[in-house]
Amino acid sequence: MSTSVSLRVGLMTAMLAAACTASFGGLGGPDAGISGAIAERDPDPSAEGQRQQTLRDELRRLFLAEERYYADQGTYTDEIFHLIGDSGSGFRTDGRVRFSIPEAHTEGFSAIAGHAPFECALFVGEANPPRGYVSIPGVIECR
């Protein structure tokens, strides 16, 4: 892996971790990674909260698969099949969540995960927000 690709992957991961940590009031501490910032969010015990948490978890896994893809290819992908399984970046889903990657290029990507009636979205880097309710890069927002 080239130095520029390594730096880019590290930068994108750090941006998402910082944004997630900031959006959750600093949960996870300064050394928490992406998983720590998202996983330590207080869960909503309602069925609605559990479904939204599932979408957040799935979108976080998609983000990590995109980062692995970027490390190998030097760009993000808008084709989910490039990320799935052993031939891709190891992304796996149970099939109940629908995904969309409206924008992907060398400078970032945006993604949406949905399971009726809920939807969560994320954008990273220089990608445009995929939905109007998403405004902060690296922060998963749901509605």
C-alpha positions as a Markdown table, in Angstrom:
| # | Residue | x | y | z |
|---|---|---|---|---|
| 1 | Met | 0.0 | 0.0 | 0.0 |
| 2 | Ser | 1.4 | 3.4 | -0.9 |
| 3 | Thr | 2.1 | 6.0 | 1.7 |
| 4 | Ser | -0.6 | 8.4 | 0.2 |
| 5 | Val | -3.2 | 5.6 | 0.4 |
| 6 | Ser | -2.2 | 4.8 | 4.0 |
| 7 | Leu | -2.5 | 8.4 | 5.0 |
| 8 | Arg | -5.8 | 8.8 | 3.3 |
| 9 | Val | -7.3 | 5.7 | 5.0 |
| 10 | Gly | -6.0 | 6.9 | 8.3 |
| 11 | Leu | -7.3 | 10.4 | 7.8 |
| 12 | Met | -10.8 | 9.2 | 6.8 |
| 13 | Thr | -10.9 | 6.8 | 9.8 |
| 14 | Ala | -9.8 | 9.6 | 12.1 |
| 15 | Met | -12.4 | 12.0 | 10.7 |
| 16 | Leu | -15.2 | 9.5 | 11.2 |
| 17 | Ala | -14.0 | 8.6 | 14.7 |
| 18 | Ala | -13.8 | 12.3 | 15.7 |
| 19 | Ala | -17.2 | 13.2 | 14.2 |
| 20 | Cys | -18.9 | 10.2 | 15.9 |
| 21 | Thr | -17.2 | 10.9 | 19.2 |
| 22 | Ala | -18.2 | 14.6 | 19.0 |
| 23 | Ser | -21.8 | 13.8 | 18.0 |
| 24 | Phe | -22.2 | 11.4 | 21.0 |
| 25 | Gly | -20.9 | 13.9 | 23.5 |
| 26 | Gly | -17.4 | 12.5 | 23.7 |
| 27 | Leu | -18.4 | 8.9 | 24.5 |
| 28 | Gly | -15.6 | 6.5 | 24.2 |
| 29 | Gly | -12.8 | 8.8 | 25.3 |
| 30 | Pro | -10.1 | 10.3 | 23.1 |
| 31 | Asp | -8.6 | 6.9 | 22.2 |
| 32 | Ala | -11.9 | 5.3 | 21.1 |
| 33 | Gly | -12.0 | 4.2 | 17.5 |
| 34 | Ile | -15.0 | 4.2 | 15.2 |
| 35 | Ser | -16.5 | 1.1 | 16.9 |
| 36 | Gly | -16.1 | 2.5 | 20.3 |
| 37 | Ala | -17.7 | 5.8 | 19.4 |
| 38 | Ile | -20.8 | 4.2 | 17.9 |
| 39 | Ala | -21.1 | 1.1 | 20.0 |
| 40 | Glu | -21.1 | 3.0 | 23.3 |
| 41 | Arg | -24.0 | 5.2 | 22.4 |
| 42 | Asp | -26.9 | 4.6 | 24.9 |
| 43 | Pro | -29.2 | 2.2 | 23.3 |
| 44 | Asp | -32.9 | 3.0 | 23.0 |
| 45 | Pro | -34.7 | -0.1 | 24.4 |
| 46 | Ser | -37.8 | 0.4 | 22.3 |
| 47 | Ala | -38.4 | -1.7 | 19.1 |
| 48 | Glu | -37.9 | 1.5 | 17.1 |
| 49 | Gly | -34.6 | 2.3 | 18.8 |
| 50 | Gln | -33.4 | -1.3 | 18.2 |
| 51 | Arg | -34.2 | -1.1 | 14.5 |
| 52 | Gln | -32.4 | 2.2 | 14.1 |
| 53 | Gln | -29.4 | 0.7 | 16.0 |
| 54 | Thr | -29.4 | -2.2 | 13.6 |
| 55 | Leu | -29.3 | 0.3 | 10.7 |
| 56 | Arg | -26.5 | 2.2 | 12.3 |
| 57 | Asp | -24.5 | -1.0 | 12.9 |
| 58 | Glu | -25.0 | -2.1 | 9.3 |
| 59 | Leu | -23.9 | 1.3 | 8.0 |
| 60 | Arg | -20.8 | 1.3 | 10.2 |
| 61 | Arg | -19.9 | -2.1 | 8.7 |
| 62 | Leu | -20.4 | -0.7 | 5.2 |
| 63 | Phe | -18.1 | 2.2 | 6.1 |
| 64 | Leu | -15.4 | -0.2 | 7.2 |
| 65 | Ala | -15.8 | -2.3 | 4.1 |
| 66 | Glu | -15.5 | 0.9 | 2.0 |
| 67 | Glu | -12.3 | 1.8 | 3.9 |
| 68 | Arg | -10.8 | -1.6 | 3.1 |
| 69 | Tyr | -11.8 | -1.2 | -0.5 |
| 70 | Tyr | -10.2 | 2.2 | -0.6 |
| 71 | Ala | -7.0 | 0.8 | 0.9 |
| 72 | Asp | -6.8 | -1.8 | -1.9 |
| 73 | Gln | -8.1 | 0.2 | -4.9 |
| 74 | Gly | -7.3 | 3.9 | -4.1 |
| 75 | Thr | -11.0 | 4.9 | -4.5 |
| 76 | Tyr | -14.4 | 4.2 | -2.9 |
| 77 | Thr | -17.0 | 2.2 | -4.8 |
| 78 | Asp | -20.7 | 2.7 | -5.5 |
| 79 | Glu | -21.2 | -1.0 | -6.3 |
| 80 | Ile | -22.2 | -2.9 | -3.2 |
| 81 | Phe | -21.1 | -6.2 | -4.8 |
| 82 | His | -17.5 | -5.0 | -4.7 |
| 83 | Leu | -17.7 | -5.0 | -0.9 |
| 84 | Ile | -19.5 | -8.2 | -0.2 |
| 85 | Gly | -18.0 | -11.5 | 0.9 |
| 86 | Asp | -14.6 | -12.9 | 0.6 |
| 87 | Ser | -14.0 | -11.6 | -2.9 |
| 88 | Gly | -14.8 | -8.1 | -1.8 |
| 89 | Ser | -13.9 | -6.2 | 1.4 |
| 90 | Gly | -15.6 | -8.8 | 3.7 |
| 91 | Phe | -18.9 | -6.9 | 4.0 |
| 92 | Arg | -21.8 | -9.2 | 5.1 |
| 93 | Thr | -25.4 | -8.4 | 5.9 |
| 94 | Asp | -28.4 | -10.4 | 6.8 |
| 95 | Gly | -30.3 | -9.3 | 3.8 |
| 96 | Arg | -33.1 | -7.4 | 5.7 |
| 97 | Val | -31.5 | -4.0 | 5.2 |
| 98 | Arg | -31.4 | -2.3 | 1.8 |
| 99 | Phe | -28.3 | -0.3 | 0.9 |
| 100 | Ser | -27.6 | 2.5 | -1.5 |
| 101 | Ile | -24.3 | 4.2 | -2.3 |
| 102 | Pro | -25.3 | 7.2 | -4.3 |
| 103 | Glu | -21.8 | 8.7 | -4.6 |
| 104 | Ala | -18.4 | 7.2 | -4.4 |
| 105 | His | -15.0 | 8.5 | -5.7 |
| 106 | Thr | -11.4 | 9.0 | -4.6 |
| 107 | Glu | -12.4 | 11.8 | -2.2 |
| 108 | Gly | -15.3 | 10.2 | -0.3 |
| 109 | Phe | -18.6 | 8.4 | -0.5 |
| 110 | Ser | -22.2 | 8.6 | 0.7 |
| 111 | Ala | -24.4 | 5.7 | 1.8 |
| 112 | Ile | -27.9 | 5.0 | 2.9 |
| 113 | Ala | -29.2 | 1.9 | 4.9 |
| 114 | Gly | -32.9 | 1.3 | 5.2 |
| 115 | His | -35.4 | -1.0 | 6.7 |
| 116 | Ala | -39.0 | 0.2 | 6.5 |
| 117 | Pro | -40.0 | 2.6 | 8.0 |
| 118 | Phe | -36.5 | 3.7 | 9.1 |
| 119 | Glu | -33.5 | 5.0 | 7.2 |
| 120 | Cys | -30.0 | 6.0 | 8.2 |
| 121 | Ala | -27.4 | 7.8 | 6.1 |
| 122 | Leu | -23.8 | 8.8 | 6.1 |
| 123 | Phe | -21.3 | 10.8 | 4.0 |
| 124 | Val | -17.6 | 10.9 | 4.3 |
| 125 | Gly | -14.9 | 13.2 | 2.8 |
| 126 | Glu | -15.9 | 15.3 | -0.2 |
| 127 | Ala | -19.1 | 13.4 | -1.0 |
| 128 | Asn | -22.4 | 15.2 | -0.9 |
| 129 | Pro | -24.9 | 14.4 | 1.8 |
| 130 | Pro | -27.2 | 11.6 | 0.5 |
| 131 | Arg | -30.2 | 13.1 | 2.3 |
| 132 | Gly | -31.2 | 16.5 | 3.6 |
| 133 | Tyr | -31.3 | 15.3 | 7.2 |
| 134 | Val | -27.6 | 14.4 | 7.1 |
| 135 | Ser | -25.3 | 17.4 | 7.6 |
| 136 | Ile | -22.1 | 16.4 | 9.4 |
| 137 | Pro | -19.5 | 14.3 | 7.5 |
| 138 | Gly | -18.8 | 11.0 | 9.3 |
| 139 | Val | -21.9 | 11.1 | 11.4 |
| 140 | Ile | -24.6 | 8.5 | 10.9 |
| 141 | Glu | -28.0 | 10.2 | 11.1 |
| 142 | Cys | -31.4 | 8.4 | 11.1 |
| 143 | Arg | -35.0 | 9.3 | 10.5 |
